[in-house]
Structures are given as structure tokens and as C-alpha cells.
Amino acid sequence: MTHSWTDWLAEQAAEREDAGLTRRLRARSADDATIDLAGNDYLGLSRDPDVRRAAADAALTWGGGAGASRLVTGTLEVHAELERELADYLDQESALVFSSGYAANLAIVTALADRTAHVISDAHIHASLVDAARLSKARVTVVPHSDIDAVREALASSAGARTLVLAESVYSVLGDAAPLVELAEACAETGALLVVDEAHGIGVHGPGLVATYGLAGHPNVVVTATLSKSLGSQGGAVLGPRILREHLVNRARPFIFDTALAPAPTAAALAALRVLRARPELSGMVHDRVCTLADALGVVPPDGAVLSIPMPSPQAAVAAQAAVLAEGIRVGCFRPPSVPDGISRLRATASAGINAADWERAVDVLVTVVKDHQ
């Protein structure tokens, strides 16, 4: 007899629990005093007074939502202003804002690739790019992480097909930087397009690693970004030549059929971008803190703001996370299937938004707990 959906769901829940892989939502109060080393607010700008005021003013001016998709009546002046300033900061010809970084990644891949295309994907790319490659229905080749020789071999097998190479500037699990210069050279030699997700690069590395390495405006390189990490808000963007922007406006389903990003997060991202440009020292503070934490834990410093701390098992990672939380500090916990190499980890974020005393205490607690659970 066929099981009911309820029976199947209960079996799935039991399997997750037995494997130590159950995830639960926990609502955070506005006055939560926990020191946050789990979030992605790298520069602490989500609570910056100018950012909060900009969000509030935009809601009062425009309302709670944009009211429609961008192609109907949802494109507001604040969207255009944010796009201009993002493009200027990242040294790109144009930008197109989406409701999330996830949507931006879905858009760029599915609008450029189809059954006749070839997508070459780094094994550690974000789930949004994995999903985008699947939805595109292109031939997909997954290459070992940051293996430029494997990328070149895959490019050689493209046989003239329209080809995209997908990478992150800084990877979210291990925190390592991609070999962007070598990837761009390989793409230029073969006519492929390198799509670089700068989610963890912008803000931590100023305008991001694409701009830092002199690749902004390269004919074979485009950028996607999120507004929800260093810019402390919500939304995403694709940056590149104007001809690409026009193609996305006309062909990208995640843009055409999605309600536009609401006024408040749009204005908040714009205000945060202006703070970032005025205070470049925030990036240096993040770098100093993540190196301090890595040194205290005896692990290699990452290229981004997120430090990955290997744990011996999913259960040990969960127990360590709980022990840290009991001391008033929140860290992330990565377990299969969220980690590309199957190794469970604690995920600690170095943030410029934490005061010095709280940061020092968080480092001490984390070091003690990790030693107790390894």
C-alpha cells in the first residue's frame, strides 16, 4: 500500500534527526544581545543610522512595496540611482538590480544559456548558481574546486558552443579566493564568458576582486552581487556592459516576472554603499579581525570575512554551536549537504559592526569551545 505524504514526511524527518542534520528556524528579537558571528552583515551597516534612516524615509515616500514588476510600474527612481552608483563603484558600464542575489544568479545563467550552451561550474559555487545551471538545461561540466587546468580542459571540450564559466570571487564555505585572472585569460582565449559572483567580495575587498584585479569591464567577465551582506540590506544585481543589461531586461524571467525590490531595502543598500565609499577602513577592520580569529584557532586565514572551522562530525559541530550560544555568541554551522566536501564546520563571521570588547570575548569563547569539541 502506498504511504501517505504524512508518513513520508515523518520518515524524512526521522532520517535527518538520526544523521544530525535537522535544521530549525529560530526567531531573533530586535533587542537580542547575543554577539552575532553567524550573519553576513560584514561591515555592520544594516544598523548604521544613515542606512536605517534611508530605509525608513523610502518607505514613507514610496510605500511598503514597489507595486509591480520592473517592466510594468515597479521601476522607481531609487532603483535607477542605486544602479548608477553600483556600476560606478564596481567600475562597470551598467547594473541591473533584482529582488535577491539568488534571483540575479538565476537570471544571468538562464538568460544566457540554453540546451545549445555549455556551463562549466566550479564544484564549490553557491546553490543559486547550481540551480541556475540546472534550469538553463545547458550541458553542465562540474570541475574540481579552483582547478584552472580542469577548466581549460572543459573549455577545450566545448566544441564552439556558447560557454559560461561560473565562479565566486570569494567562496562562502572555505573562504578562499578564485583564480580570477587565470580564469579570465582562459575564457578570453576561447570566447567563453566568466560569471563571477561577488557576494562575499564586495565590501570585504572594497569594490570586489574583479575590480581589484583590473578585470572590471573585461569583455569576457561579468559580475553578480548581493546587497544583503556587506551592504546590509536585501536584493541583488548583475553588472556588465549595457548590451547585457538590455538582454536581461528582455529575456531574464527572474527579472521580468518578479515584483521589483521594495523601496526600503533599495534605499538602504544605496545608503550603505555611500557609507562604504566614505569609510574604506571598514574593510581593513574585517581583514584584521578574521586574521586574529584564524590565528587564535590555528587555522589558515580566509580571503573573505568568513572563517571555516572544521569539526569531526555533524553532531560535534551542532554541540559546539550550542555551547557557544550558551555563552551568548552565535556562530553558523555547516553540515552535509550544505558543504561541498562533506566536512561539517562552524562558520564564524568577522564583522566590523561588533564593538572591541565583545569581539575579544567572542574570540576567547570560540577558541575554548572548539578545543573542547575537537
C-alpha positions as CSV (number, residue, x, y, z in Angstrom):
1,M,0.0,0.0,0.0
2,T,1.3,3.5,-0.9
3,H,2.4,5.5,2.1
4,S,0.7,8.8,2.7
5,W,2.5,12.1,2.3
6,T,2.4,12.5,6.1
7,D,4.2,9.1,6.6
8,W,6.8,10.0,4.0
9,L,7.5,13.4,5.6
10,A,7.8,11.8,9.1
11,E,10.3,9.3,7.7
12,Q,12.4,12.1,6.2
13,A,12.3,14.0,9.5
14,A,13.5,10.9,11.4
15,E,16.3,10.3,8.9
16,R,17.5,13.9,9.3
17,E,17.4,13.6,13.1
18,D,19.3,10.4,13.2
19,A,22.0,11.9,10.9
20,G,22.3,15.1,13.0
21,L,21.2,17.2,10.0
22,T,17.9,18.7,11.3
23,R,17.7,22.4,10.8
24,R,15.3,24.7,12.8
25,L,14.2,28.3,12.5
26,R,14.8,30.5,15.5
27,A,13.2,33.9,15.6
28,R,15.5,36.7,16.7
29,S,14.1,39.6,18.8
30,A,15.0,43.2,18.0
31,D,16.8,43.6,21.3
32,D,18.7,40.3,21.1
33,A,22.0,40.9,23.0
34,T,23.7,37.8,21.5
35,I,27.1,38.6,19.8
36,D,26.5,37.7,16.2
37,L,29.3,35.9,14.4
38,A,26.9,33.9,12.2
39,G,25.4,36.6,10.0
40,N,26.7,38.2,6.8
41,D,26.5,41.8,7.9
42,Y,30.3,42.1,7.4
43,L,30.6,45.8,7.8
44,G,27.8,46.2,10.4
45,L,25.9,48.6,8.1
46,S,22.5,47.0,8.5
47,R,22.1,49.1,11.7
48,D,24.1,52.1,10.6
49,P,22.0,55.2,11.4
50,D,22.2,56.6,7.9
51,V,21.2,53.3,6.4
52,R,18.2,52.8,8.8
53,R,17.0,56.4,8.1
54,A,17.3,55.9,4.4
55,A,15.1,52.8,4.6
56,A,12.5,54.5,6.7
57,D,12.4,57.6,4.5
58,A,12.0,55.5,1.4
59,A,9.1,53.5,2.9
60,L,7.4,56.8,3.9
61,T,8.0,58.2,0.4
62,W,7.3,55.3,-1.9
63,G,5.2,52.9,0.3
64,G,5.9,49.4,1.6
65,G,6.5,47.8,-1.8
66,A,7.3,48.7,-5.4
67,G,3.8,47.7,-6.5
68,A,4.7,45.8,-9.7
69,S,7.4,44.2,-11.7
70,R,10.2,46.4,-13.1
71,L,8.8,46.4,-16.6
72,V,5.3,47.4,-15.5
73,T,5.4,50.3,-13.0
74,G,7.8,48.8,-10.4
75,T,11.0,50.7,-11.6
76,L,11.4,53.6,-9.2
77,E,13.9,56.5,-9.3
78,V,15.7,54.9,-6.3
79,H,16.3,51.8,-8.3
80,A,17.9,53.8,-11.1
81,E,20.0,55.7,-8.6
82,L,21.3,52.6,-6.9
83,E,22.2,51.0,-10.3
84,R,24.2,54.1,-11.4
85,E,26.2,54.2,-8.1
86,L,26.8,50.4,-8.0
87,A,28.1,50.5,-11.6
88,D,30.3,53.4,-10.8
89,Y,31.8,51.8,-7.6
90,L,32.4,48.5,-9.3
91,D,33.8,50.2,-12.4
92,Q,31.2,48.6,-14.6
93,E,29.3,50.1,-17.5
94,S,25.9,49.2,-16.1
95,A,24.0,47.4,-13.3
96,L,20.6,45.8,-13.1
97,V,19.0,45.3,-9.6
98,F,17.0,42.2,-8.7
99,S,14.9,41.3,-5.6
100,S,17.7,39.0,-4.3
101,G,21.2,37.8,-5.1
102,Y,19.6,34.4,-5.8
103,A,17.4,35.9,-8.5
104,A,20.3,37.7,-10.0
105,N,22.3,34.4,-10.4
106,L,19.3,32.6,-11.8
107,A,18.8,35.4,-14.3
108,I,22.3,35.7,-15.7
109,V,22.7,32.0,-16.3
110,T,19.2,31.1,-17.6
111,A,19.1,34.2,-19.9
112,L,22.5,33.4,-21.5
113,A,22.5,29.6,-21.6
114,D,20.1,27.0,-23.1
115,R,20.3,23.5,-24.5
116,T,22.9,24.5,-27.0
117,A,25.2,26.0,-24.4
118,H,27.9,24.7,-22.1
119,V,28.1,25.7,-18.5
120,I,31.4,25.0,-16.6
121,S,30.8,25.1,-12.9
122,D,33.3,25.2,-10.0
123,A,32.4,22.4,-7.5
124,H,32.0,24.9,-4.7
125,I,29.7,27.5,-6.3
126,H,26.6,28.7,-4.4
127,A,23.4,26.8,-4.6
128,S,21.8,29.6,-6.6
129,L,24.3,29.1,-9.5
130,V,23.9,25.3,-9.2
131,D,20.1,25.8,-9.6
132,A,20.6,28.3,-12.4
133,A,22.8,25.8,-14.4
134,R,20.1,23.1,-14.0
135,L,17.3,25.4,-15.1
136,S,19.2,26.5,-18.1
137,K,19.1,23.0,-19.5
138,A,22.7,23.5,-20.8
139,R,25.3,20.8,-20.8
140,V,27.0,21.2,-17.4
141,T,30.5,20.2,-16.5
142,V,31.4,20.4,-12.8
143,V,35.2,20.9,-12.3
144,P,37.2,20.4,-9.2
145,H,37.4,23.5,-6.9
146,S,39.7,26.3,-8.3
147,D,41.3,23.8,-10.7
148,I,42.3,26.0,-13.7
149,D,43.7,23.1,-15.7
150,A,40.3,21.3,-15.3
151,V,38.6,24.5,-16.5
152,R,40.9,24.7,-19.6
153,E,40.2,21.0,-20.4
154,A,36.4,21.6,-20.1
155,L,36.7,24.7,-22.3
156,A,38.5,22.7,-24.9
157,S,35.6,20.2,-25.0
158,S,33.0,23.0,-25.7
159,A,33.4,22.5,-29.5
160,G,32.3,26.0,-30.3
161,A,29.3,26.0,-28.1
162,R,28.3,29.2,-26.3
163,T,30.1,28.7,-22.9
164,L,29.8,30.2,-19.4
165,V,32.3,29.6,-16.6
166,L,30.8,30.1,-13.1
167,A,32.9,31.1,-10.1
168,E,32.7,33.1,-6.9
169,S,35.3,35.7,-6.2
170,V,35.5,34.5,-2.6
171,Y,33.8,31.2,-1.8
172,S,31.4,31.1,1.1
173,V,32.4,27.8,2.8
174,L,36.2,27.7,2.7
175,G,36.6,31.5,2.3
176,D,39.2,31.1,-0.4
177,A,39.6,33.4,-3.5
178,A,39.1,32.1,-7.0
179,P,42.0,32.3,-9.5
180,L,40.1,35.1,-11.4
181,V,43.0,36.4,-13.5
182,E,43.7,32.9,-14.9
183,L,40.0,32.1,-15.4
184,A,39.5,35.4,-17.3
185,E,42.5,34.6,-19.5
186,A,41.2,31.1,-20.3
187,C,37.8,32.5,-21.1
188,A,39.3,35.2,-23.4
189,E,41.3,32.6,-25.3
190,T,38.2,30.5,-26.0
191,G,35.5,33.1,-26.3
192,A,33.8,31.9,-23.1
193,L,32.1,34.3,-20.6
194,L,33.2,34.2,-16.9
195,V,30.4,34.9,-14.5
196,V,31.8,36.0,-11.1
197,D,29.6,36.0,-8.0
198,E,31.0,38.8,-5.8
199,A,28.6,38.1,-2.9
200,H,31.5,37.7,-0.4
201,G,34.0,40.0,-2.2
202,I,32.2,43.4,-2.3
203,G,32.8,45.5,0.8
204,V,35.3,43.0,2.2
205,H,37.6,43.8,-0.7
206,G,36.3,47.3,-1.5
207,P,34.6,47.1,-4.9
208,G,35.3,43.4,-5.1
209,L,38.1,41.2,-6.5
210,V,37.0,41.7,-10.1
211,A,37.7,45.4,-9.9
212,T,40.8,44.9,-7.6
213,Y,42.4,42.6,-10.2
214,G,41.7,45.0,-13.0
215,L,39.1,42.8,-14.6
216,A,36.2,45.2,-14.4
217,G,35.0,45.9,-18.0
218,H,36.8,42.9,-19.4
219,P,34.8,41.7,-22.4
220,N,34.7,38.1,-21.1
221,V,33.8,38.9,-17.5
222,V,30.5,39.8,-15.8
223,V,29.6,40.2,-12.2
224,T,26.7,39.3,-10.0
225,A,26.3,40.7,-6.5
226,T,24.1,40.6,-3.4
227,L,23.0,43.7,-1.4
228,S,22.4,41.5,1.7
229,K,25.9,41.1,3.0
230,S,28.4,44.0,3.2
231,L,25.6,46.4,2.1
232,G,23.5,45.2,5.0
233,S,20.2,45.2,3.1
234,Q,18.4,42.9,0.6
235,G,18.5,42.4,-3.2
236,G,21.0,41.5,-5.9
237,A,22.5,42.9,-9.1
238,V,24.1,41.9,-12.3
239,L,26.9,44.2,-13.6
240,G,28.4,44.4,-17.0
241,P,28.0,46.0,-20.4
242,R,24.8,47.8,-21.3
243,I,24.0,45.3,-24.1
244,L,23.9,42.6,-21.4
245,R,21.7,44.7,-19.2
246,E,19.2,45.1,-22.1
247,H,19.3,41.4,-22.8
248,L,18.4,40.6,-19.2
249,V,15.6,43.2,-19.1
250,N,14.1,41.5,-22.2
251,R,14.9,37.8,-21.5
252,A,15.6,37.1,-17.8
253,R,12.5,35.5,-16.3
254,P,13.6,36.2,-12.7
255,F,13.6,39.9,-13.6
256,I,10.5,40.1,-15.9
257,F,8.1,38.1,-13.7
258,D,9.2,39.2,-10.3
259,T,8.0,42.2,-8.3
260,A,10.6,44.8,-8.0
261,L,12.8,45.2,-4.9
262,A,10.9,47.2,-2.3
263,P,11.8,50.9,-1.8
264,A,13.2,50.5,1.8
265,P,15.9,47.9,1.0
266,T,16.8,49.7,-2.2
267,A,17.4,52.9,-0.4
268,A,19.2,51.1,2.4
269,A,21.6,49.5,0.0
270,L,22.2,52.8,-1.6
271,A,23.0,54.5,1.7
272,A,25.2,51.6,2.8
273,L,27.1,51.9,-0.5
274,R,27.8,55.5,0.2
275,V,29.0,54.8,3.8
276,L,31.3,52.1,2.4
277,R,32.8,54.5,-0.1
278,A,33.3,57.1,2.6
279,R,34.7,54.6,5.1
280,P,37.1,52.2,3.3
281,E,38.7,51.4,6.7
282,L,35.8,49.1,7.5
283,S,37.2,46.6,5.0
284,G,40.6,46.7,6.8
285,M,38.9,46.1,10.1
286,V,37.2,42.9,8.8
287,H,40.5,41.6,7.5
288,D,42.3,42.3,10.8
289,R,39.7,40.5,12.8
290,V,39.4,37.4,10.7
291,C,43.2,37.0,10.7
292,T,43.2,37.4,14.5
293,L,40.5,34.7,14.9
294,A,42.2,32.4,12.5
295,D,45.5,32.7,14.3
296,A,43.8,32.0,17.7
297,L,42.2,28.9,16.3
298,G,45.3,27.7,14.4
299,V,43.7,27.7,11.0
300,V,44.6,29.4,7.7
301,P,43.1,32.9,7.4
302,P,40.5,33.1,4.6
303,D,40.4,35.6,1.8
304,G,37.0,36.8,2.9
305,A,35.2,37.6,6.1
306,V,34.0,34.1,6.9
307,L,36.2,31.6,8.8
308,S,35.5,27.9,8.3
309,I,36.4,25.8,11.3
310,P,36.4,22.0,10.5
311,M,34.7,19.8,13.1
312,P,34.9,16.0,13.4
313,S,31.2,15.3,12.8
314,P,27.8,16.9,12.3
315,Q,27.0,16.1,15.9
316,A,30.2,17.8,17.2
317,A,29.5,20.8,15.1
318,V,26.0,21.1,16.5
319,A,27.1,20.6,20.1
320,A,29.9,23.2,19.7
321,Q,27.4,25.7,18.2
322,A,25.1,25.2,21.1
323,A,27.9,25.6,23.6
324,V,29.0,28.9,22.1
325,L,25.4,30.1,22.0
326,A,25.1,29.3,25.8
327,E,27.9,31.8,26.3
328,G,25.9,34.5,24.4
329,I,27.6,34.1,21.0
330,R,26.0,33.0,17.8
331,V,28.0,31.2,15.1
332,G,26.9,29.3,12.0
333,C,27.0,25.6,11.5
334,F,27.6,24.0,8.1
335,R,26.8,20.3,7.7
336,P,26.1,18.0,4.7
337,P,24.5,18.5,2.3
338,S,25.3,22.3,2.5
339,V,29.1,21.7,2.4
340,P,30.6,20.7,-0.9
341,D,33.3,18.5,0.5
342,G,31.1,16.8,3.2
343,I,33.1,18.1,6.2
344,S,31.0,19.7,8.9
345,R,32.2,23.1,10.0
346,L,31.5,26.0,12.3
347,R,31.2,29.2,10.4
348,A,32.3,32.4,12.1
349,T,32.0,35.8,10.6
350,A,34.4,38.7,11.3
351,S,32.3,41.8,11.4
352,A,33.3,45.4,11.7
353,G,30.0,46.1,13.5
354,I,30.9,44.4,16.8
355,N,32.5,46.6,19.5
356,A,36.1,45.7,20.5
357,A,35.2,44.2,23.9
358,D,32.5,42.0,22.6
359,W,34.8,40.8,19.7
360,E,37.6,39.9,22.1
361,R,35.2,38.0,24.3
362,A,33.8,36.1,21.3
363,V,37.2,35.1,20.2
364,D,38.1,33.7,23.7
365,V,34.8,31.7,24.0
366,L,35.1,30.3,20.5
367,V,38.6,29.1,21.0
368,T,37.8,27.4,24.2
369,V,34.7,25.7,22.9
370,V,36.3,24.5,19.6
371,K,39.1,22.9,21.6
372,D,36.6,21.1,23.8
373,H,34.7,19.6,20.9
374,Q,37.6,18.5,18.6
